Amino acid sequence: MTALDFLSLYSLTDVFAVVVIIAAWLAVGWRIENPRPERPSVSMLMAEYRREWLRHMIERDNRIFDAQTLGTLRGATSFFASSTMIAIGGVAALLGNSEQLRGVATDLGVAEASASRASDVYWEVKLCLIAFFLVNAFLKFVWSNRLFGYCGVLMGAVPNGTDDPRAMPRAMKAAEINVYGARGFNRGLRSIYFALAATGWFLGPWGLIVATALTCGVLWRREFASDSRAMLLRREDP
């Protein structure tokens, strides 16, 4: 198949839809991580609580609670990394058996009748878009897991006692590494969201655009207009 044959499989609307989902993925992630100061996202609010957690850690002689909390965070990254690997394996299996996808699309009435539109390459490229987001999610979860491991080492290196001049600086180092780990975890979750949105392409380019818009709406609401955000912003004065 030549390059022209390959390009002829897709319309300009298909290309536009792919550009839209990639741009939306990048834009939503940037806005969540760089919100306006007067309207912080849930991720930014939780980052401050992570720093507060590790500030208070140096006041505890027994840090079992802190170790358990960090272990829970690492467990979540391991779970999602494993789940993403399974999903990648499923997509890889479909790449070699795209006839099933054509059958489903035909049942839904969205498959094109022409031979070129029924080409294996036509469907495999759509699977590659899903695989792109899943692979990115896997890499983010693995890196997040490693950063939480670094955080654990730094927490262990924090001296006992608030009078030690090294205690607070090391606790703050651990806090920032913890924040970086959470940022990687959140990026992995967003990639999973957009991997799900990418399945909308099987319904056609407009299906992909609609799925992208819905995904952006869900992410925006959870970060900027959710009940959990309102609770985090609630004043703590007596």
CYANA upper distance limits for C-alpha pairs under 8 A (distance plus 0.5 A):
  1 MET  CA      5 ASP  CA      6.41
  1 MET  CA      6 PHE  CA      7.04
  2 THR  CA      6 PHE  CA      6.75
  3 ALA  CA      7 LEU  CA      6.66
  4 LEU  CA      8 SER  CA      6.55
  5 ASP  CA      9 LEU  CA      7.28
  6 PHE  CA     10 TYR  CA      8.25
  9 LEU  CA    116 SER  CA      6.77
  9 LEU  CA    117 ARG  CA      6.49
  9 LEU  CA    122 TYR  CA      6.90
 10 TYR  CA     14 ASP  CA      6.37
 10 TYR  CA     15 VAL  CA      7.69
 10 TYR  CA    122 TYR  CA      8.34
 11 SER  CA     15 VAL  CA      7.17
 12 LEU  CA     16 PHE  CA      6.60
 13 THR  CA     17 ALA  CA      6.54
 13 THR  CA    205 PRO  CA      6.53
 13 THR  CA    206 TRP  CA      8.32
 14 ASP  CA     18 VAL  CA      6.84
 14 ASP  CA    204 GLY  CA      8.09
 14 ASP  CA    205 PRO  CA      5.38
 15 VAL  CA     19 VAL  CA      6.77
 16 PHE  CA     20 VAL  CA      6.61
 17 ALA  CA     21 ILE  CA      6.88
 17 ALA  CA    205 PRO  CA      6.05
 17 ALA  CA    206 TRP  CA      7.64
 17 ALA  CA    208 LEU  CA      6.73
 17 ALA  CA    209 ILE  CA      6.06
 18 VAL  CA     22 ILE  CA      6.81
 18 VAL  CA    208 LEU  CA      8.30
 19 VAL  CA     23 ALA  CA      6.47
 20 VAL  CA     24 ALA  CA      6.40
 20 VAL  CA    209 ILE  CA      7.50
 20 VAL  CA    212 THR  CA      8.26
 21 ILE  CA     25 TRP  CA      6.53
 21 ILE  CA    194 PHE  CA      8.16
 21 ILE  CA    198 ALA  CA      8.25
 21 ILE  CA    208 LEU  CA      8.20
 21 ILE  CA    209 ILE  CA      7.62
 21 ILE  CA    212 THR  CA      6.31
 22 ILE  CA     26 LEU  CA      6.84
 23 ALA  CA     27 ALA  CA      6.42
 24 ALA  CA     28 VAL  CA      6.32
 24 ALA  CA    212 THR  CA      7.93
 24 ALA  CA    216 CYS  CA      7.71
 25 TRP  CA     29 GLY  CA      6.70
 25 TRP  CA    190 ARG  CA      8.28
 25 TRP  CA    191 SER  CA      8.18
 25 TRP  CA    194 PHE  CA      7.47
 26 LEU  CA     30 TRP  CA      6.62
 27 ALA  CA     31 ARG  CA      6.65
 28 VAL  CA     32 ILE  CA      6.63
 28 VAL  CA    216 CYS  CA      7.47
 28 VAL  CA    219 LEU  CA      8.40
 28 VAL  CA    220 TRP  CA      8.15
 29 GLY  CA     33 GLU  CA      6.74
 29 GLY  CA    187 ARG  CA      7.76
 29 GLY  CA    190 ARG  CA      8.16
 30 TRP  CA     34 ASN  CA      6.31
 31 ARG  CA     35 PRO  CA      5.83
 32 ILE  CA     41 SER  CA      6.35
 32 ILE  CA     43 SER  CA      7.65
 32 ILE  CA     44 MET  CA      8.38
 32 ILE  CA    223 GLU  CA      7.55
 33 GLU  CA     41 SER  CA      8.08
 33 GLU  CA     43 SER  CA      7.75
 33 GLU  CA     44 MET  CA      7.42
 35 PRO  CA     39 ARG  CA      6.95
 35 PRO  CA     40 PRO  CA      5.90
 35 PRO  CA     41 SER  CA      6.82
 36 ARG  CA     40 PRO  CA      6.65
 39 ARG  CA    224 PHE  CA      7.98
 40 PRO  CA     44 MET  CA      6.57
 40 PRO  CA     45 LEU  CA      7.08
 40 PRO  CA    224 PHE  CA      7.82
 41 SER  CA     45 LEU  CA      6.80
 41 SER  CA    223 GLU  CA      5.50
 41 SER  CA    224 PHE  CA      5.88
 41 SER  CA    229 ARG  CA      8.05
 42 VAL  CA     46 MET  CA      6.56
 42 VAL  CA    222 ARG  CA      8.14
 42 VAL  CA    223 GLU  CA      5.43
 42 VAL  CA    224 PHE  CA      7.26
 42 VAL  CA    228 SER  CA      8.31
 42 VAL  CA    229 ARG  CA      6.08
 42 VAL  CA    232 LEU  CA      8.36
 43 SER  CA     47 ALA  CA      6.70
 43 SER  CA    183 ARG  CA      8.31
 43 SER  CA    186 ASN  CA      8.50
 43 SER  CA    223 GLU  CA      7.54
 44 MET  CA     48 GLU  CA      7.17
 45 LEU  CA     49 TYR  CA      7.19
 45 LEU  CA    232 LEU  CA      7.62
 46 MET  CA     50 ARG  CA      6.68
 47 ALA  CA     51 ARG  CA      6.95
 47 ALA  CA    179 VAL  CA      6.19
 47 ALA  CA    182 ALA  CA      8.50
 48 GLU  CA     52 GLU  CA      6.74
 49 TYR  CA     53 TRP  CA      6.52
 50 ARG  CA     54 LEU  CA      7.01
 50 ARG  CA    175 ALA  CA      6.82
 50 ARG  CA    178 ASN  CA      7.73
 50 ARG  CA    179 VAL  CA      7.35
 51 ARG  CA     55 ARG  CA      6.74
 51 ARG  CA    172 MET  CA      7.41
 51 ARG  CA    175 ALA  CA      5.50
 51 ARG  CA    176 GLU  CA      7.70
 51 ARG  CA    179 VAL  CA      8.34
 52 GLU  CA     56 HIS  CA      6.86
 53 TRP  CA     57 MET  CA      6.79
 54 LEU  CA     58 ILE  CA      7.58
 54 LEU  CA    171 ALA  CA      6.26
 54 LEU  CA    172 MET  CA      7.47
 54 LEU  CA    174 ALA  CA      7.83
 54 LEU  CA    175 ALA  CA      6.34
 55 ARG  CA     59 GLU  CA      8.42
 55 ARG  CA    168 MET  CA      7.44
 55 ARG  CA    171 ALA  CA      6.77
 55 ARG  CA    172 MET  CA      7.53
 56 HIS  CA     60 ARG  CA      7.68
 57 MET  CA     63 ARG  CA      7.59
 57 MET  CA     66 ASP  CA      7.69
 57 MET  CA    171 ALA  CA      8.22
 58 ILE  CA    158 VAL  CA      7.76
 58 ILE  CA    159 PRO  CA      8.09
 58 ILE  CA    160 ASN  CA      6.92
 58 ILE  CA    161 GLY  CA      6.92
 58 ILE  CA    162 THR  CA      6.65
 58 ILE  CA    167 ALA  CA      7.18
 58 ILE  CA    168 MET  CA      7.80
 58 ILE  CA    171 ALA  CA      7.71
 59 GLU  CA    160 ASN  CA      8.33
 59 GLU  CA    161 GLY  CA      7.08
 59 GLU  CA    162 THR  CA      6.82
 60 ARG  CA    160 ASN  CA      8.41
 61 ASP  CA    160 ASN  CA      6.95
 61 ASP  CA    161 GLY  CA      8.08
 63 ARG  CA     67 ALA  CA      6.85
 64 ILE  CA     68 GLN  CA      6.60
 65 PHE  CA     69 THR  CA      6.68
 66 ASP  CA     70 LEU  CA      6.72
 67 ALA  CA     71 GLY  CA      6.56
 67 ALA  CA    152 GLY  CA      7.84
 68 GLN  CA     72 THR  CA      6.71
 69 THR  CA     73 LEU  CA      7.01
 70 LEU  CA     74 ARG  CA      6.82
 70 LEU  CA    148 PHE  CA      7.55
 70 LEU  CA    152 GLY  CA      7.58
 71 GLY  CA     75 GLY  CA      6.54
 72 THR  CA     76 ALA  CA      6.85
 73 LEU  CA     77 THR  CA      7.07
 73 LEU  CA    148 PHE  CA      7.93
 74 ARG  CA     78 SER  CA      6.73
 74 ARG  CA    145 ASN  CA      5.93
 74 ARG  CA    148 PHE  CA      6.75
 74 ARG  CA    149 GLY  CA      8.06
 75 GLY  CA     79 PHE  CA      6.64
 76 ALA  CA     80 PHE  CA      6.78
 77 THR  CA     81 ALA  CA      6.50
 77 THR  CA    141 PHE  CA      5.86
 77 THR  CA    142 VAL  CA      7.53
 77 THR  CA    144 SER  CA      7.23
 77 THR  CA    145 ASN  CA      6.03
 77 THR  CA    185 PHE  CA      7.31
 78 SER  CA     82 SER  CA      6.62
 78 SER  CA    141 PHE  CA      7.75
 78 SER  CA    142 VAL  CA      7.88
 78 SER  CA    145 ASN  CA      7.26
 79 PHE  CA     83 SER  CA      6.64
 80 PHE  CA     84 THR  CA      6.42
 80 PHE  CA    138 PHE  CA      8.25
 80 PHE  CA    141 PHE  CA      7.33
 81 ALA  CA     85 MET  CA      6.73
 81 ALA  CA    137 ALA  CA      8.22
 81 ALA  CA    138 PHE  CA      5.73
 81 ALA  CA    139 LEU  CA      8.49
 81 ALA  CA    141 PHE  CA      5.93
 81 ALA  CA    142 VAL  CA      6.84
 82 SER  CA     86 ILE  CA      6.95
 83 SER  CA     87 ALA  CA      6.85
 84 THR  CA     88 ILE  CA      6.62
 84 THR  CA    134 LEU  CA      6.78
 84 THR  CA    135 VAL  CA      8.22
 84 THR  CA    137 ALA  CA      7.65
 84 THR  CA    138 PHE  CA      6.29
 85 MET  CA     89 GLY  CA      6.69
 85 MET  CA    138 PHE  CA      7.32
 86 ILE  CA     90 GLY  CA      6.79
 87 ALA  CA     91 VAL  CA      6.82
 87 ALA  CA    134 LEU  CA      7.90
 88 ILE  CA     92 ALA  CA      6.62
 88 ILE  CA    131 ALA  CA      6.76
 88 ILE  CA    134 LEU  CA      6.86
 88 ILE  CA    135 VAL  CA      7.57
 89 GLY  CA     93 ALA  CA      6.67
 90 GLY  CA     94 LEU  CA      6.86
 91 VAL  CA     95 LEU  CA      6.75
 91 VAL  CA    127 LEU  CA      7.10
 91 VAL  CA    130 ILE  CA      8.29
 91 VAL  CA    131 ALA  CA      7.07
 92 ALA  CA     96 GLY  CA      7.53
 93 ALA  CA     97 ASN  CA      7.22
 94 LEU  CA     98 SER  CA      6.14
 94 LEU  CA    100 GLN  CA      8.50
 94 LEU  CA    127 LEU  CA      8.35
 95 LEU  CA    124 GLU  CA      6.12
 95 LEU  CA    127 LEU  CA      7.41
 98 SER  CA    102 ARG  CA      7.06
 98 SER  CA    120 ASP  CA      6.57
 98 SER  CA    123 TRP  CA      7.00
 98 SER  CA    124 GLU  CA      7.29
 99 GLU  CA    103 GLY  CA      6.75
 99 GLU  CA    120 ASP  CA      7.96
100 GLN  CA    104 VAL  CA      6.81
101 LEU  CA    105 ALA  CA      6.61
101 LEU  CA    123 TRP  CA      7.76
102 ARG  CA    106 THR  CA      6.50
102 ARG  CA    111 ALA  CA      7.29
102 ARG  CA    118 ALA  CA      7.45
102 ARG  CA    123 TRP  CA      8.10
103 GLY  CA    107 ASP  CA      6.75
104 VAL  CA    108 LEU  CA      6.79
105 ALA  CA    109 GLY  CA      6.66
105 ALA  CA    110 VAL  CA      5.89
105 ALA  CA    111 ALA  CA      5.55
105 ALA  CA    202 PHE  CA      7.44
105 ALA  CA    203 LEU  CA      7.90
106 THR  CA    110 VAL  CA      6.52
106 THR  CA    111 ALA  CA      5.43
110 VAL  CA    202 PHE  CA      8.34
110 VAL  CA    203 LEU  CA      6.48
110 VAL  CA    204 GLY  CA      7.50
111 ALA  CA    117 ARG  CA      8.09
111 ALA  CA    118 ALA  CA      7.82
112 GLU  CA    117 ARG  CA      6.03
112 GLU  CA    118 ALA  CA      7.09
113 ALA  CA    117 ARG  CA      7.45
113 ALA  CA    118 ALA  CA      7.61
114 SER  CA    118 ALA  CA      6.96
115 ALA  CA    119 SER  CA      6.88
116 SER  CA    122 TYR  CA      8.38
117 ARG  CA    122 TYR  CA      6.84
118 ALA  CA    122 TYR  CA      7.36
118 ALA  CA    123 TRP  CA      8.33
119 SER  CA    123 TRP  CA      7.57
120 ASP  CA    124 GLU  CA      6.59
121 VAL  CA    125 VAL  CA      6.54
122 TYR  CA    126 LYS  CA      7.46
123 TRP  CA    127 LEU  CA      6.97
123 TRP  CA    202 PHE  CA      8.49
124 GLU  CA    128 CYS  CA      6.65
125 VAL  CA    129 LEU  CA      7.05
126 LYS  CA    130 ILE  CA      7.38
126 LYS  CA    198 ALA  CA      8.34
126 LYS  CA    199 THR  CA      8.39
126 LYS  CA    201 TRP  CA      7.25
126 LYS  CA    202 PHE  CA      7.77
127 LEU  CA    131 ALA  CA      6.68
128 CYS  CA    132 PHE  CA      6.50
129 LEU  CA    133 PHE  CA      7.25
129 LEU  CA    195 ALA  CA      8.15
129 LEU  CA    198 ALA  CA      7.10
130 ILE  CA    134 LEU  CA      6.81
130 ILE  CA    195 ALA  CA      5.41
130 ILE  CA    196 LEU  CA      7.97
130 ILE  CA    198 ALA  CA      6.14
130 ILE  CA    199 THR  CA      7.36
131 ALA  CA    135 VAL  CA      6.41
131 ALA  CA    195 ALA  CA      8.00
132 PHE  CA    136 ASN  CA      6.74
132 PHE  CA    195 ALA  CA      8.42
133 PHE  CA    137 ALA  CA      6.64
133 PHE  CA    191 SER  CA      5.67
133 PHE  CA    192 ILE  CA      7.05
133 PHE  CA    194 PHE  CA      7.20
133 PHE  CA    195 ALA  CA      5.69
134 LEU  CA    138 PHE  CA      6.67
134 LEU  CA    191 SER  CA      7.06
134 LEU  CA    192 ILE  CA      6.68
134 LEU  CA    195 ALA  CA      6.74
135 VAL  CA    139 LEU  CA      6.75
136 ASN  CA    140 LYS  CA      6.72
136 ASN  CA    188 GLY  CA      7.40
136 ASN  CA    191 SER  CA      7.20
137 ALA  CA    141 PHE  CA      6.67
137 ALA  CA    187 ARG  CA      7.57
137 ALA  CA    188 GLY  CA      4.46
137 ALA  CA    189 LEU  CA      7.21
137 ALA  CA    190 ARG  CA      8.31
137 ALA  CA    191 SER  CA      5.78
137 ALA  CA    192 ILE  CA      6.79
138 PHE  CA    142 VAL  CA      6.70
138 PHE  CA    188 GLY  CA      7.29
139 LEU  CA    143 TRP  CA      6.66
139 LEU  CA    188 GLY  CA      8.23
140 LYS  CA    144 SER  CA      6.47
140 LYS  CA    184 GLY  CA      5.69
140 LYS  CA    185 PHE  CA      6.72
140 LYS  CA    187 ARG  CA      7.10
140 LYS  CA    188 GLY  CA      5.59
141 PHE  CA    145 ASN  CA      6.60
141 PHE  CA    184 GLY  CA      7.04
141 PHE  CA    185 PHE  CA      5.97
141 PHE  CA    188 GLY  CA      6.30
142 VAL  CA    146 ARG  CA      6.86
143 TRP  CA    147 LEU  CA      6.70
143 TRP  CA    181 GLY  CA      7.91
143 TRP  CA    184 GLY  CA      7.37
144 SER  CA    148 PHE  CA      6.73
144 SER  CA    180 TYR  CA      8.04
144 SER  CA    181 GLY  CA      4.86
144 SER  CA    182 ALA  CA      7.21
144 SER  CA    183 ARG  CA      8.25
144 SER  CA    184 GLY  CA      5.62
144 SER  CA    185 PHE  CA      6.06
145 ASN  CA    149 GLY  CA      6.85
145 ASN  CA    181 GLY  CA      7.50
146 ARG  CA    150 TYR  CA      6.86
146 ARG  CA    181 GLY  CA      8.33
147 LEU  CA    151 CYS  CA      6.67
147 LEU  CA    177 ILE  CA      6.78
147 LEU  CA    178 ASN  CA      7.37
147 LEU  CA    180 TYR  CA      7.62
147 LEU  CA    181 GLY  CA      5.57
148 PHE  CA    152 GLY  CA      6.76
148 PHE  CA    177 ILE  CA      7.69
148 PHE  CA    178 ASN  CA      6.43
148 PHE  CA    181 GLY  CA      6.23
149 GLY  CA    153 VAL  CA      7.03
150 TYR  CA    154 LEU  CA      6.82
150 TYR  CA    174 ALA  CA      8.37
150 TYR  CA    177 ILE  CA      7.69
151 CYS  CA    155 MET  CA      6.56
151 CYS  CA    174 ALA  CA      5.44
151 CYS  CA    175 ALA  CA      7.90
151 CYS  CA    177 ILE  CA      6.20
151 CYS  CA    178 ASN  CA      6.28
152 GLY  CA    156 GLY  CA      6.74
152 GLY  CA    174 ALA  CA      8.12
153 VAL  CA    157 ALA  CA      6.85
154 LEU  CA    158 VAL  CA      6.99
154 LEU  CA    170 ARG  CA      7.23
154 LEU  CA    171 ALA  CA      7.88
154 LEU  CA    173 LYS  CA      7.79
154 LEU  CA    174 ALA  CA      5.84
155 MET  CA    170 ARG  CA      8.07
155 MET  CA    171 ALA  CA      7.05
155 MET  CA    174 ALA  CA      6.50
157 ALA  CA    170 ARG  CA      7.87
158 VAL  CA    166 ARG  CA      7.76
158 VAL  CA    167 ALA  CA      5.75
158 VAL  CA    168 MET  CA      8.36
158 VAL  CA    170 ARG  CA      6.19
158 VAL  CA    171 ALA  CA      6.65
159 PRO  CA    164 ASP  CA      7.26
159 PRO  CA    166 ARG  CA      7.44
159 PRO  CA    167 ALA  CA      5.80
160 ASN  CA    164 ASP  CA      8.06
160 ASN  CA    167 ALA  CA      7.77
161 GLY  CA    167 ALA  CA      7.83
162 THR  CA    167 ALA  CA      6.87
162 THR  CA    168 MET  CA      8.02
163 ASP  CA    167 ALA  CA      8.24
165 PRO  CA    169 PRO  CA      8.23
166 ARG  CA    170 ARG  CA      6.62
167 ALA  CA    171 ALA  CA      6.59
168 MET  CA    172 MET  CA      6.59
169 PRO  CA    173 LYS  CA      6.76
170 ARG  CA    174 ALA  CA      6.71
171 ALA  CA    175 ALA  CA      6.63
172 MET  CA    176 GLU  CA      6.70
173 LYS  CA    177 ILE  CA      6.79
174 ALA  CA    178 ASN  CA      6.56
175 ALA  CA    179 VAL  CA      6.70
176 GLU  CA    180 TYR  CA      6.71
177 ILE  CA    181 GLY  CA      6.66
178 ASN  CA    182 ALA  CA      6.75
179 VAL  CA    183 ARG  CA      6.64
180 TYR  CA    184 GLY  CA      6.82
181 GLY  CA    185 PHE  CA      6.75
182 ALA  CA    186 ASN  CA      6.59
183 ARG  CA    187 ARG  CA      6.67
184 GLY  CA    188 GLY  CA      6.73
185 PHE  CA    189 LEU  CA      6.86
186 ASN  CA    190 ARG  CA      6.74
187 ARG  CA    191 SER  CA      6.75
188 GLY  CA    192 ILE  CA      6.95
189 LEU  CA    193 TYR  CA      6.90
190 ARG  CA    194 PHE  CA      6.83
190 ARG  CA    219 LEU  CA      8.45
191 SER  CA    195 ALA  CA      6.51
192 ILE  CA    196 LEU  CA      6.82
193 TYR  CA    197 ALA  CA      6.90
193 TYR  CA    215 THR  CA      7.15
194 PHE  CA    198 ALA  CA      6.52
194 PHE  CA    212 THR  CA      7.62
194 PHE  CA    215 THR  CA      7.36
195 ALA  CA    199 THR  CA      7.36
196 LEU  CA    200 GLY  CA      8.13
197 ALA  CA    208 LEU  CA      7.18
197 ALA  CA    211 ALA  CA      5.42
197 ALA  CA    212 THR  CA      5.96
197 ALA  CA    215 THR  CA      7.00
198 ALA  CA    208 LEU  CA      6.63
198 ALA  CA    211 ALA  CA      7.87
198 ALA  CA    212 THR  CA      8.01
199 THR  CA    203 LEU  CA      8.47
199 THR  CA    208 LEU  CA      7.70
200 GLY  CA    204 GLY  CA      7.55
200 GLY  CA    205 PRO  CA      8.32
200 GLY  CA    207 GLY  CA      5.35
200 GLY  CA    208 LEU  CA      4.80
200 GLY  CA    209 ILE  CA      8.26
200 GLY  CA    210 VAL  CA      8.22
200 GLY  CA    211 ALA  CA      6.19
201 TRP  CA    205 PRO  CA      6.01
201 TRP  CA    206 TRP  CA      8.09
201 TRP  CA    207 GLY  CA      6.15
201 TRP  CA    208 LEU  CA      4.89
202 PHE  CA    207 GLY  CA      7.92
202 PHE  CA    208 LEU  CA      8.24
203 LEU  CA    207 GLY  CA      5.55
203 LEU  CA    208 LEU  CA      7.71
204 GLY  CA    208 LEU  CA      7.04
205 PRO  CA    209 ILE  CA      6.83
206 TRP  CA    210 VAL  CA      6.57
207 GLY  CA    211 ALA  CA      6.56
208 LEU  CA    212 THR  CA      6.55
209 ILE  CA    213 ALA  CA      6.73
210 VAL  CA    214 LEU  CA      6.73
211 ALA  CA    215 THR  CA      6.64
212 THR  CA    216 CYS  CA      6.66
213 ALA  CA    217 GLY  CA      6.65
214 LEU  CA    218 VAL  CA      6.74
215 THR  CA    219 LEU  CA      6.72
216 CYS  CA    220 TRP  CA      6.43
217 GLY  CA    221 ARG  CA      6.57
218 VAL  CA    222 ARG  CA      6.75
219 LEU  CA    223 GLU  CA      6.68
220 TRP  CA    224 PHE  CA      6.27
220 TRP  CA    225 ALA  CA      7.74
221 ARG  CA    225 ALA  CA      5.13
221 ARG  CA    226 SER  CA      6.19
222 ARG  CA    226 SER  CA      5.37
222 ARG  CA    228 SER  CA      8.46
222 ARG  CA    229 ARG  CA      8.24
223 GLU  CA    229 ARG  CA      7.51
224 PHE  CA    229 ARG  CA      7.29
225 ALA  CA    229 ARG  CA      7.21
225 ALA  CA    230 ALA  CA      8.05
226 SER  CA    230 ALA  CA      7.04
227 ASP  CA    231 MET  CA      6.73
228 SER  CA    232 LEU  CA      6.78
229 ARG  CA    233 LEU  CA      6.76
230 ALA  CA    234 ARG  CA      6.68
